[in-house]
Amino acid sequence: MVSSRTYISALERGLKSPTLPKIASLAAVLGVHPLTLIAMAFVDPAVASPDEIRQLLQRAQTEAAALVSRSI
């Protein structure tokens, strides 16, 4: 088991903040990339359209590419 139900409930209610290794563990159990979980933390899935999610991921891709090009 990755985490207890109590811990997951505390995450969902915003009472706990997971570490990056914990996010990776949770993502593995869910069968998604850890970045997906992190991105979804910045989107309200109840009201976000697929287009809004796509725009957020596009922005992340653009900014990541800019960071990589600066470090070379």
PDB file of N, CA, C and O in Angstrom, chain B, residues numbered from 101:
ATOM      1  N   MET B 101       0.851  -1.183   0.000  1.00  0.00           N
ATOM      2  CA  MET B 101       0.000   0.000   0.000  1.00  0.00           C
ATOM      3  C   MET B 101       0.892   1.240   0.000  1.00  0.00           C
ATOM      4  O   MET B 101       1.850   1.327   0.768  1.00  0.00           O
ATOM      5  N   VAL B 102       0.571   2.183  -0.858  1.00  0.00           N
ATOM      6  CA  VAL B 102       1.345   3.415  -0.956  1.00  0.00           C
ATOM      7  C   VAL B 102       1.063   4.323   0.234  1.00  0.00           C
ATOM      8  O   VAL B 102       1.987   4.874   0.834  1.00  0.00           O
ATOM      9  N   SER B 103      -0.204   4.477   0.570  1.00  0.00           N
ATOM     10  CA  SER B 103      -0.595   5.377   1.645  1.00  0.00           C
ATOM     11  C   SER B 103      -1.890   4.899   2.275  1.00  0.00           C
ATOM     12  O   SER B 103      -2.677   4.174   1.666  1.00  0.00           O
ATOM     13  N   SER B 104      -2.084   5.322   3.500  1.00  0.00           N
ATOM     14  CA  SER B 104      -3.321   4.965   4.184  1.00  0.00           C
ATOM     15  C   SER B 104      -4.479   5.805   3.663  1.00  0.00           C
ATOM     16  O   SER B 104      -4.279   6.861   3.064  1.00  0.00           O
ATOM     17  N   ARG B 105      -5.675   5.325   3.898  1.00  0.00           N
ATOM     18  CA  ARG B 105      -6.860   6.083   3.498  1.00  0.00           C
ATOM     19  C   ARG B 105      -6.909   7.421   4.222  1.00  0.00           C
ATOM     20  O   ARG B 105      -7.372   8.419   3.670  1.00  0.00           O
ATOM     21  N   THR B 106      -6.429   7.436   5.462  1.00  0.00           N
ATOM     22  CA  THR B 106      -6.420   8.680   6.240  1.00  0.00           C
ATOM     23  C   THR B 106      -5.511   9.711   5.584  1.00  0.00           C
ATOM     24  O   THR B 106      -5.865  10.886   5.487  1.00  0.00           O
ATOM     25  N   TYR B 107      -4.330   9.269   5.130  1.00  0.00           N
ATOM     26  CA  TYR B 107      -3.389  10.179   4.469  1.00  0.00           C
ATOM     27  C   TYR B 107      -3.970  10.706   3.161  1.00  0.00           C
ATOM     28  O   TYR B 107      -3.894  11.901   2.875  1.00  0.00           O
ATOM     29  N   ILE B 108      -4.552   9.803   2.368  1.00  0.00           N
ATOM     30  CA  ILE B 108      -5.144  10.217   1.093  1.00  0.00           C
ATOM     31  C   ILE B 108      -6.269  11.216   1.337  1.00  0.00           C
ATOM     32  O   ILE B 108      -6.395  12.203   0.613  1.00  0.00           O
ATOM     33  N   SER B 109      -7.078  10.963   2.345  1.00  0.00           N
ATOM     34  CA  SER B 109      -8.168  11.880   2.684  1.00  0.00           C
ATOM     35  C   SER B 109      -7.620  13.246   3.079  1.00  0.00           C
ATOM     36  O   SER B 109      -8.169  14.277   2.689  1.00  0.00           O
ATOM     37  N   ALA B 110      -6.535  13.253   3.855  1.00  0.00           N
ATOM     38  CA  ALA B 110      -5.918  14.520   4.261  1.00  0.00           C
ATOM     39  C   ALA B 110      -5.363  15.270   3.051  1.00  0.00           C
ATOM     40  O   ALA B 110      -5.439  16.498   2.999  1.00  0.00           O
ATOM     41  N   LEU B 111      -4.804  14.545   2.076  1.00  0.00           N
ATOM     42  CA  LEU B 111      -4.331  15.180   0.833  1.00  0.00           C
ATOM     43  C   LEU B 111      -5.493  15.816   0.089  1.00  0.00           C
ATOM     44  O   LEU B 111      -5.411  16.964  -0.346  1.00  0.00           O
ATOM     45  N   GLU B 112      -6.572  15.065  -0.053  1.00  0.00           N
ATOM     46  CA  GLU B 112      -7.733  15.558  -0.792  1.00  0.00           C
ATOM     47  C   GLU B 112      -8.337  16.803  -0.147  1.00  0.00           C
ATOM     48  O   GLU B 112      -8.864  17.671  -0.843  1.00  0.00           O
ATOM     49  N   ARG B 113      -8.263  16.887   1.163  1.00  0.00           N
ATOM     50  CA  ARG B 113      -8.822  18.036   1.867  1.00  0.00           C
ATOM     51  C   ARG B 113      -7.822  19.175   2.024  1.00  0.00           C
ATOM     52  O   ARG B 113      -8.142  20.207   2.614  1.00  0.00           O
ATOM     53  N   GLY B 114      -6.607  18.992   1.497  1.00  0.00           N
ATOM     54  CA  GLY B 114      -5.599  20.044   1.567  1.00  0.00           C
ATOM     55  C   GLY B 114      -4.944  20.187   2.921  1.00  0.00           C
ATOM     56  O   GLY B 114      -4.357  21.226   3.221  1.00  0.00           O
ATOM     57  N   LEU B 115      -5.037  19.159   3.740  1.00  0.00           N
ATOM     58  CA  LEU B 115      -4.437  19.208   5.073  1.00  0.00           C
ATOM     59  C   LEU B 115      -2.982  18.748   5.082  1.00  0.00           C
ATOM     60  O   LEU B 115      -2.237  19.041   6.018  1.00  0.00           O
ATOM     61  N   LYS B 116      -2.587  18.035   4.048  1.00  0.00           N
ATOM     62  CA  LYS B 116      -1.216  17.547   3.913  1.00  0.00           C
ATOM     63  C   LYS B 116      -0.684  17.959   2.554  1.00  0.00           C
ATOM     64  O   LYS B 116      -1.446  18.174   1.612  1.00  0.00           O
ATOM     65  N   SER B 117       0.628  18.066   2.466  1.00  0.00           N
ATOM     66  CA  SER B 117       1.299  18.342   1.196  1.00  0.00           C
ATOM     67  C   SER B 117       2.252  17.191   0.914  1.00  0.00           C
ATOM     68  O   SER B 117       3.173  16.947   1.694  1.00  0.00           O
ATOM     69  N   PRO B 118       2.044  16.484  -0.186  1.00  0.00           N
ATOM     70  CA  PRO B 118       2.899  15.323  -0.459  1.00  0.00           C
ATOM     71  C   PRO B 118       4.289  15.736  -0.933  1.00  0.00           C
ATOM     72  O   PRO B 118       4.462  16.784  -1.555  1.00  0.00           O
ATOM     73  N   THR B 119       5.263  14.906  -0.633  1.00  0.00           N
ATOM     74  CA  THR B 119       6.610  15.097  -1.156  1.00  0.00           C
ATOM     75  C   THR B 119       6.633  14.609  -2.610  1.00  0.00           C
ATOM     76  O   THR B 119       5.721  13.907  -3.047  1.00  0.00           O
ATOM     77  N   LEU B 120       7.660  14.976  -3.341  1.00  0.00           N
ATOM     78  CA  LEU B 120       7.778  14.492  -4.723  1.00  0.00           C
ATOM     79  C   LEU B 120       7.865  12.966  -4.792  1.00  0.00           C
ATOM     80  O   LEU B 120       7.237  12.372  -5.669  1.00  0.00           O
ATOM     81  N   PRO B 121       8.619  12.307  -3.903  1.00  0.00           N
ATOM     82  CA  PRO B 121       8.611  10.833  -3.944  1.00  0.00           C
ATOM     83  C   PRO B 121       7.216  10.249  -3.679  1.00  0.00           C
ATOM     84  O   PRO B 121       6.855   9.229  -4.267  1.00  0.00           O
ATOM     85  N   LYS B 122       6.445  10.877  -2.815  1.00  0.00           N
ATOM     86  CA  LYS B 122       5.086  10.388  -2.544  1.00  0.00           C
ATOM     87  C   LYS B 122       4.204  10.590  -3.775  1.00  0.00           C
ATOM     88  O   LYS B 122       3.394   9.724  -4.106  1.00  0.00           O
ATOM     89  N   ILE B 123       4.358  11.727  -4.454  1.00  0.00           N
ATOM     90  CA  ILE B 123       3.601  11.958  -5.688  1.00  0.00           C
ATOM     91  C   ILE B 123       3.957  10.886  -6.713  1.00  0.00           C
ATOM     92  O   ILE B 123       3.074  10.371  -7.400  1.00  0.00           O
ATOM     93  N   ALA B 124       5.230  10.549  -6.821  1.00  0.00           N
ATOM     94  CA  ALA B 124       5.664   9.511  -7.765  1.00  0.00           C
ATOM     95  C   ALA B 124       5.042   8.163  -7.401  1.00  0.00           C
ATOM     96  O   ALA B 124       4.619   7.419  -8.285  1.00  0.00           O
ATOM     97  N   SER B 125       4.986   7.849  -6.118  1.00  0.00           N
ATOM     98  CA  SER B 125       4.387   6.586  -5.676  1.00  0.00           C
ATOM     99  C   SER B 125       2.895   6.542  -5.975  1.00  0.00           C
ATOM    100  O   SER B 125       2.383   5.535  -6.465  1.00  0.00           O
ATOM    101  N   LEU B 126       2.207   7.622  -5.682  1.00  0.00           N
ATOM    102  CA  LEU B 126       0.770   7.689  -5.951  1.00  0.00           C
ATOM    103  C   LEU B 126       0.495   7.591  -7.455  1.00  0.00           C
ATOM    104  O   LEU B 126      -0.434   6.905  -7.881  1.00  0.00           O
ATOM    105  N   ALA B 127       1.310   8.279  -8.245  1.00  0.00           N
ATOM    106  CA  ALA B 127       1.141   8.248  -9.699  1.00  0.00           C
ATOM    107  C   ALA B 127       1.336   6.825 -10.235  1.00  0.00           C
ATOM    108  O   ALA B 127       0.606   6.385 -11.123  1.00  0.00           O
ATOM    109  N   ALA B 128       2.310   6.121  -9.698  1.00  0.00           N
ATOM    110  CA  ALA B 128       2.559   4.745 -10.145  1.00  0.00           C
ATOM    111  C   ALA B 128       1.343   3.864  -9.873  1.00  0.00           C
ATOM    112  O   ALA B 128       0.956   3.054 -10.716  1.00  0.00           O
ATOM    113  N   VAL B 129       0.749   4.021  -8.711  1.00  0.00           N
ATOM    114  CA  VAL B 129      -0.439   3.237  -8.366  1.00  0.00           C
ATOM    115  C   VAL B 129      -1.600   3.584  -9.303  1.00  0.00           C
ATOM    116  O   VAL B 129      -2.360   2.705  -9.711  1.00  0.00           O
ATOM    117  N   LEU B 130      -1.731   4.866  -9.638  1.00  0.00           N
ATOM    118  CA  LEU B 130      -2.810   5.305 -10.521  1.00  0.00           C
ATOM    119  C   LEU B 130      -2.515   5.034 -11.996  1.00  0.00           C
ATOM    120  O   LEU B 130      -3.411   5.123 -12.835  1.00  0.00           O
ATOM    121  N   GLY B 131      -1.261   4.703 -12.312  1.00  0.00           N
ATOM    122  CA  GLY B 131      -0.889   4.424 -13.699  1.00  0.00           C
ATOM    123  C   GLY B 131      -0.764   5.666 -14.552  1.00  0.00           C
ATOM    124  O   GLY B 131      -1.026   5.632 -15.755  1.00  0.00           O
ATOM    125  N   VAL B 132      -0.359   6.782 -13.922  1.00  0.00           N
ATOM    126  CA  VAL B 132      -0.163   8.033 -14.654  1.00  0.00           C
ATOM    127  C   VAL B 132       1.232   8.580 -14.359  1.00  0.00           C
ATOM    128  O   VAL B 132       1.893   8.141 -13.417  1.00  0.00           O
ATOM    129  N   HIS B 133       1.665   9.525 -15.156  1.00  0.00           N
ATOM    130  CA  HIS B 133       2.955  10.182 -14.923  1.00  0.00           C
ATOM    131  C   HIS B 133       2.801  11.140 -13.744  1.00  0.00           C
ATOM    132  O   HIS B 133       1.747  11.761 -13.605  1.00  0.00           O
ATOM    133  N   PRO B 134       3.815  11.278 -12.892  1.00  0.00           N
ATOM    134  CA  PRO B 134       3.723  12.212 -11.762  1.00  0.00           C
ATOM    135  C   PRO B 134       3.370  13.637 -12.183  1.00  0.00           C
ATOM    136  O   PRO B 134       2.678  14.342 -11.449  1.00  0.00           O
ATOM    137  N   LEU B 135       3.833  14.065 -13.347  1.00  0.00           N
ATOM    138  CA  LEU B 135       3.512  15.407 -13.825  1.00  0.00           C
ATOM    139  C   LEU B 135       2.006  15.593 -14.001  1.00  0.00           C
ATOM    140  O   LEU B 135       1.486  16.693 -13.816  1.00  0.00           O
ATOM    141  N   THR B 136       1.315  14.522 -14.356  1.00  0.00           N
ATOM    142  CA  THR B 136      -0.134  14.597 -14.506  1.00  0.00           C
ATOM    143  C   THR B 136      -0.787  14.979 -13.180  1.00  0.00           C
ATOM    144  O   THR B 136      -1.667  15.839 -13.146  1.00  0.00           O
ATOM    145  N   LEU B 137      -0.361  14.346 -12.096  1.00  0.00           N
ATOM    146  CA  LEU B 137      -0.920  14.678 -10.775  1.00  0.00           C
ATOM    147  C   LEU B 137      -0.596  16.113 -10.386  1.00  0.00           C
ATOM    148  O   LEU B 137      -1.446  16.829  -9.857  1.00  0.00           O
ATOM    149  N   ILE B 138       0.629  16.523 -10.649  1.00  0.00           N
ATOM    150  CA  ILE B 138       1.022  17.889 -10.296  1.00  0.00           C
ATOM    151  C   ILE B 138       0.209  18.894 -11.120  1.00  0.00           C
ATOM    152  O   ILE B 138      -0.284  19.885 -10.580  1.00  0.00           O
ATOM    153  N   ALA B 139       0.071  18.644 -12.410  1.00  0.00           N
ATOM    154  CA  ALA B 139      -0.703  19.554 -13.263  1.00  0.00           C
ATOM    155  C   ALA B 139      -2.146  19.635 -12.795  1.00  0.00           C
ATOM    156  O   ALA B 139      -2.726  20.721 -12.763  1.00  0.00           O
ATOM    157  N   MET B 140      -2.729  18.510 -12.436  1.00  0.00           N
ATOM    158  CA  MET B 140      -4.123  18.499 -12.012  1.00  0.00           C
ATOM    159  C   MET B 140      -4.330  19.223 -10.685  1.00  0.00           C
ATOM    160  O   MET B 140      -5.456  19.582 -10.344  1.00  0.00           O
ATOM    161  N   ALA B 141      -3.256  19.437  -9.941  1.00  0.00           N
ATOM    162  CA  ALA B 141      -3.365  20.211  -8.694  1.00  0.00           C
ATOM    163  C   ALA B 141      -3.661  21.676  -8.992  1.00  0.00           C
ATOM    164  O   ALA B 141      -4.102  22.417  -8.113  1.00  0.00           O
ATOM    165  N   PHE B 142      -3.419  22.095 -10.237  1.00  0.00           N
ATOM    166  CA  PHE B 142      -3.630  23.487 -10.626  1.00  0.00           C
ATOM    167  C   PHE B 142      -4.871  23.660 -11.503  1.00  0.00           C
ATOM    168  O   PHE B 142      -5.074  24.710 -12.112  1.00  0.00           O
ATOM    169  N   VAL B 143      -5.687  22.625 -11.556  1.00  0.00           N
ATOM    170  CA  VAL B 143      -6.899  22.643 -12.362  1.00  0.00           C
ATOM    171  C   VAL B 143      -8.044  22.111 -11.508  1.00  0.00           C
ATOM    172  O   VAL B 143      -7.880  21.134 -10.777  1.00  0.00           O
ATOM    173  N   ASP B 144      -9.188  22.749 -11.602  1.00  0.00           N
ATOM    174  CA  ASP B 144     -10.378  22.220 -10.946  1.00  0.00           C
ATOM    175  C   ASP B 144     -11.079  21.321 -11.954  1.00  0.00           C
ATOM    176  O   ASP B 144     -11.754  21.817 -12.856  1.00  0.00           O
ATOM    177  N   PRO B 145     -10.930  20.006 -11.816  1.00  0.00           N
ATOM    178  CA  PRO B 145     -11.489  19.114 -12.835  1.00  0.00           C
ATOM    179  C   PRO B 145     -13.004  19.195 -12.947  1.00  0.00           C
ATOM    180  O   PRO B 145     -13.570  18.767 -13.953  1.00  0.00           O
ATOM    181  N   ALA B 146     -13.664  19.731 -11.942  1.00  0.00           N
ATOM    182  CA  ALA B 146     -15.123  19.857 -12.001  1.00  0.00           C
ATOM    183  C   ALA B 146     -15.553  20.935 -12.983  1.00  0.00           C
ATOM    184  O   ALA B 146     -16.662  20.878 -13.515  1.00  0.00           O
ATOM    185  N   VAL B 147     -14.690  21.921 -13.232  1.00  0.00           N
ATOM    186  CA  VAL B 147     -15.073  23.025 -14.119  1.00  0.00           C
ATOM    187  C   VAL B 147     -14.117  23.234 -15.288  1.00  0.00           C
ATOM    188  O   VAL B 147     -14.454  23.950 -16.230  1.00  0.00           O
ATOM    189  N   ALA B 148     -12.941  22.629 -15.248  1.00  0.00           N
ATOM    190  CA  ALA B 148     -11.960  22.840 -16.314  1.00  0.00           C
ATOM    191  C   ALA B 148     -12.354  22.058 -17.567  1.00  0.00           C
ATOM    192  O   ALA B 148     -12.759  20.897 -17.501  1.00  0.00           O
ATOM    193  N   SER B 149     -12.224  22.716 -18.680  1.00  0.00           N
ATOM    194  CA  SER B 149     -12.491  22.045 -19.953  1.00  0.00           C
ATOM    195  C   SER B 149     -11.214  21.346 -20.411  1.00  0.00           C
ATOM    196  O   SER B 149     -10.121  21.690 -19.960  1.00  0.00           O
ATOM    197  N   PRO B 150     -11.348  20.374 -21.297  1.00  0.00           N
ATOM    198  CA  PRO B 150     -10.151  19.740 -21.857  1.00  0.00           C
ATOM    199  C   PRO B 150      -9.210  20.762 -22.494  1.00  0.00           C
ATOM    200  O   PRO B 150      -7.991  20.595 -22.462  1.00  0.00           O
ATOM    201  N   ASP B 151      -9.784  21.827 -23.077  1.00  0.00           N
ATOM    202  CA  ASP B 151      -8.955  22.858 -23.699  1.00  0.00           C
ATOM    203  C   ASP B 151      -8.122  23.599 -22.659  1.00  0.00           C
ATOM    204  O   ASP B 151      -6.959  23.914 -22.912  1.00  0.00           O
ATOM    205  N   GLU B 152      -8.701  23.880 -21.495  1.00  0.00           N
ATOM    206  CA  GLU B 152      -7.949  24.551 -20.429  1.00  0.00           C
ATOM    207  C   GLU B 152      -6.798  23.680 -19.937  1.00  0.00           C
ATOM    208  O   GLU B 152      -5.699  24.172 -19.684  1.00  0.00           O
ATOM    209  N   ILE B 153      -7.061  22.391 -19.804  1.00  0.00           N
ATOM    210  CA  ILE B 153      -6.006  21.455 -19.382  1.00  0.00           C
ATOM    211  C   ILE B 153      -4.913  21.414 -20.441  1.00  0.00           C
ATOM    212  O   ILE B 153      -3.728  21.429 -20.106  1.00  0.00           O
ATOM    213  N   ARG B 154      -5.293  21.365 -21.709  1.00  0.00           N
ATOM    214  CA  ARG B 154      -4.330  21.357 -22.812  1.00  0.00           C
ATOM    215  C   ARG B 154      -3.473  22.621 -22.791  1.00  0.00           C
ATOM    216  O   ARG B 154      -2.261  22.550 -22.995  1.00  0.00           O
ATOM    217  N   GLN B 155      -4.096  23.777 -22.545  1.00  0.00           N
ATOM    218  CA  GLN B 155      -3.362  25.046 -22.490  1.00  0.00           C
ATOM    219  C   GLN B 155      -2.358  25.052 -21.339  1.00  0.00           C
ATOM    220  O   GLN B 155      -1.233  25.525 -21.497  1.00  0.00           O
ATOM    221  N   LEU B 156      -2.765  24.525 -20.179  1.00  0.00           N
ATOM    222  CA  LEU B 156      -1.853  24.455 -19.038  1.00  0.00           C
ATOM    223  C   LEU B 156      -0.652  23.587 -19.357  1.00  0.00           C
ATOM    224  O   LEU B 156       0.483  23.959 -19.061  1.00  0.00           O
ATOM    225  N   LEU B 157      -0.894  22.434 -19.959  1.00  0.00           N
ATOM    226  CA  LEU B 157       0.212  21.534 -20.302  1.00  0.00           C
ATOM    227  C   LEU B 157       1.096  22.127 -21.391  1.00  0.00           C
ATOM    228  O   LEU B 157       2.311  21.929 -21.372  1.00  0.00           O
ATOM    229  N   GLN B 158       0.509  22.846 -22.335  1.00  0.00           N
ATOM    230  CA  GLN B 158       1.293  23.521 -23.377  1.00  0.00           C
ATOM    231  C   GLN B 158       2.196  24.576 -22.746  1.00  0.00           C
ATOM    232  O   GLN B 158       3.365  24.701 -23.111  1.00  0.00           O
ATOM    233  N   ARG B 159       1.650  25.331 -21.799  1.00  0.00           N
ATOM    234  CA  ARG B 159       2.456  26.345 -21.104  1.00  0.00           C
ATOM    235  C   ARG B 159       3.619  25.692 -20.372  1.00  0.00           C
ATOM    236  O   ARG B 159       4.747  26.182 -20.429  1.00  0.00           O
ATOM    237  N   ALA B 160       3.346  24.587 -19.685  1.00  0.00           N
ATOM    238  CA  ALA B 160       4.411  23.881 -18.968  1.00  0.00           C
ATOM    239  C   ALA B 160       5.482  23.387 -19.940  1.00  0.00           C
ATOM    240  O   ALA B 160       6.675  23.464 -19.647  1.00  0.00           O
ATOM    241  N   GLN B 161       5.057  22.883 -21.087  1.00  0.00           N
ATOM    242  CA  GLN B 161       6.007  22.408 -22.092  1.00  0.00           C
ATOM    243  C   GLN B 161       6.863  23.558 -22.622  1.00  0.00           C
ATOM    244  O   GLN B 161       8.077  23.410 -22.762  1.00  0.00           O
ATOM    245  N   THR B 162       6.255  24.678 -22.912  1.00  0.00           N
ATOM    246  CA  THR B 162       6.977  25.844 -23.421  1.00  0.00           C
ATOM    247  C   THR B 162       7.977  26.354 -22.385  1.00  0.00           C
ATOM    248  O   THR B 162       9.129  26.638 -22.713  1.00  0.00           O
ATOM    249  N   GLU B 163       7.532  26.468 -21.141  1.00  0.00           N
ATOM    250  CA  GLU B 163       8.415  26.970 -20.076  1.00  0.00           C
ATOM    251  C   GLU B 163       9.554  25.996 -19.793  1.00  0.00           C
ATOM    252  O   GLU B 163      10.682  26.422 -19.545  1.00  0.00           O
ATOM    253  N   ALA B 164       9.274  24.692 -19.827  1.00  0.00           N
ATOM    254  CA  ALA B 164      10.333  23.697 -19.604  1.00  0.00           C
ATOM    255  C   ALA B 164      11.374  23.771 -20.717  1.00  0.00           C
ATOM    256  O   ALA B 164      12.574  23.686 -20.455  1.00  0.00           O
ATOM    257  N   ALA B 165      10.921  23.928 -21.950  1.00  0.00           N
ATOM    258  CA  ALA B 165      11.853  24.037 -23.078  1.00  0.00           C
ATOM    259  C   ALA B 165      12.723  25.281 -22.932  1.00  0.00           C
ATOM    260  O   ALA B 165      13.916  25.244 -23.232  1.00  0.00           O
ATOM    261  N   ALA B 166      12.130  26.386 -22.470  1.00  0.00           N
ATOM    262  CA  ALA B 166      12.894  27.614 -22.270  1.00  0.00           C
ATOM    263  C   ALA B 166      13.939  27.423 -21.175  1.00  0.00           C
ATOM    264  O   ALA B 166      15.065  27.906 -21.300  1.00  0.00           O
ATOM    265  N   LEU B 167      13.577  26.726 -20.110  1.00  0.00           N
ATOM    266  CA  LEU B 167      14.534  26.467 -19.033  1.00  0.00           C
ATOM    267  C   LEU B 167      15.697  25.617 -19.511  1.00  0.00           C
ATOM    268  O   LEU B 167      16.848  25.869 -19.152  1.00  0.00           O
ATOM    269  N   VAL B 168      15.397  24.609 -20.322  1.00  0.00           N
ATOM    270  CA  VAL B 168      16.449  23.747 -20.851  1.00  0.00           C
ATOM    271  C   VAL B 168      17.377  24.533 -21.751  1.00  0.00           C
ATOM    272  O   VAL B 168      18.595  24.372 -21.672  1.00  0.00           O
ATOM    273  N   SER B 169      16.822  25.384 -22.608  1.00  0.00           N
ATOM    274  CA  SER B 169      17.660  26.144 -23.534  1.00  0.00           C
ATOM    275  C   SER B 169      18.540  27.153 -22.796  1.00  0.00           C
ATOM    276  O   SER B 169      19.636  27.471 -23.258  1.00  0.00           O
ATOM    277  N   ARG B 170      18.078  27.652 -21.673  1.00  0.00           N
ATOM    278  CA  ARG B 170      18.895  28.590 -20.882  1.00  0.00           C
ATOM    279  C   ARG B 170      20.055  27.911 -20.193  1.00  0.00           C
ATOM    280  O   ARG B 170      21.092  28.532 -19.963  1.00  0.00           O
ATOM    281  N   SER B 171      19.890  26.620 -19.855  1.00  0.00           N
ATOM    282  CA  SER B 171      20.927  25.923 -19.094  1.00  0.00           C
ATOM    283  C   SER B 171      22.029  25.342 -19.973  1.00  0.00           C
ATOM    284  O   SER B 171      23.019  24.815 -19.466  1.00  0.00           O
ATOM    285  N   ILE B 172      21.857  25.436 -21.290  1.00  0.00           N
ATOM    286  CA  ILE B 172      22.875  24.873 -22.204  1.00  0.00           C
ATOM    287  C   ILE B 172      23.944  25.894 -22.470  1.00  0.00           C
ATOM    288  O   ILE B 172      24.888  25.620 -23.211  1.00  0.00           O
TER     289      ILE B 172
END
